[in-house]
């Protein structure tokens, strides 16, 4: 498993947090995703052989948020 921290812009509430976490967790190969609203960080654990970091970024952006 690989662990990455991404900065996600535009999140401001619990709904935002839930939308991002749910979208990322739905991807095959993602073991976990946690958003910290205070720091704007998405911590994601994933199997790089199954899902790429670009696919994870795309899932976040499809929810309407920007990955820095």
C-alpha positions as CSV (number, residue, x, y, z in Angstrom):
1,X,0.0,0.0,0.0
2,X,1.1,3.5,-0.8
3,X,0.1,6.6,1.2
4,X,-0.2,10.1,-0.3
5,X,-1.3,13.4,1.1
6,X,-3.1,15.7,-1.4
7,X,-4.1,19.4,-0.8
8,X,-7.7,19.9,-1.9
9,X,-9.0,23.4,-2.4
10,X,-12.6,24.5,-2.0
11,X,-13.8,22.2,0.9
12,X,-15.5,24.1,3.7
13,X,-17.9,21.8,5.5
14,X,-18.8,18.3,6.5
15,X,-20.7,17.7,3.2
16,X,-17.5,18.6,1.3
17,X,-15.5,16.2,3.4
18,X,-17.9,13.4,3.0
19,X,-18.2,13.9,-0.8
20,X,-14.5,13.7,-1.3
21,X,-14.0,10.7,1.0
22,X,-16.9,8.8,-0.5
23,X,-15.7,9.4,-4.1
24,X,-12.1,8.4,-3.4
25,X,-13.1,5.3,-1.3
26,X,-15.3,4.1,-4.2
27,X,-12.3,3.6,-6.4
28,X,-11.0,0.1,-6.7
29,X,-7.6,-0.2,-4.9
30,X,-8.3,2.5,-2.4
31,X,-8.0,1.2,1.2
32,X,-8.8,4.4,3.0
33,X,-9.3,8.1,2.6
34,X,-9.5,10.8,5.2
35,X,-10.0,14.6,4.8
36,X,-8.8,17.1,7.4
37,X,-10.8,20.3,6.7
38,X,-8.6,22.5,8.8
39,X,-5.5,21.7,6.8
40,X,-7.3,21.0,3.5
41,X,-5.5,17.6,3.3
42,X,-6.7,14.4,1.9
43,X,-4.8,11.4,3.1
44,X,-5.3,8.4,0.9
45,X,-4.0,4.8,1.2
46,X,-4.1,2.9,-2.1
47,X,-2.6,0.0,-4.1
48,X,-0.7,1.7,-6.9
49,X,-0.9,-1.5,-9.0
50,X,-4.7,-1.0,-9.1
51,X,-5.3,2.7,-9.0
52,X,-3.1,5.7,-9.9
53,X,-2.8,9.0,-8.1
54,X,-4.1,10.7,-11.3
55,X,-7.3,8.6,-11.0
56,X,-7.7,9.6,-7.4
57,X,-7.2,13.3,-8.3
58,X,-9.8,12.9,-11.1
59,X,-12.3,11.5,-8.6
60,X,-11.8,14.6,-6.3
61,X,-12.1,17.0,-9.2
62,X,-15.3,15.3,-10.4
63,X,-16.8,16.3,-7.1
64,X,-16.0,20.0,-7.9
65,X,-12.8,20.5,-5.9
66,X,-9.3,21.4,-7.0
67,X,-6.3,19.3,-6.2
68,X,-3.2,21.6,-5.6
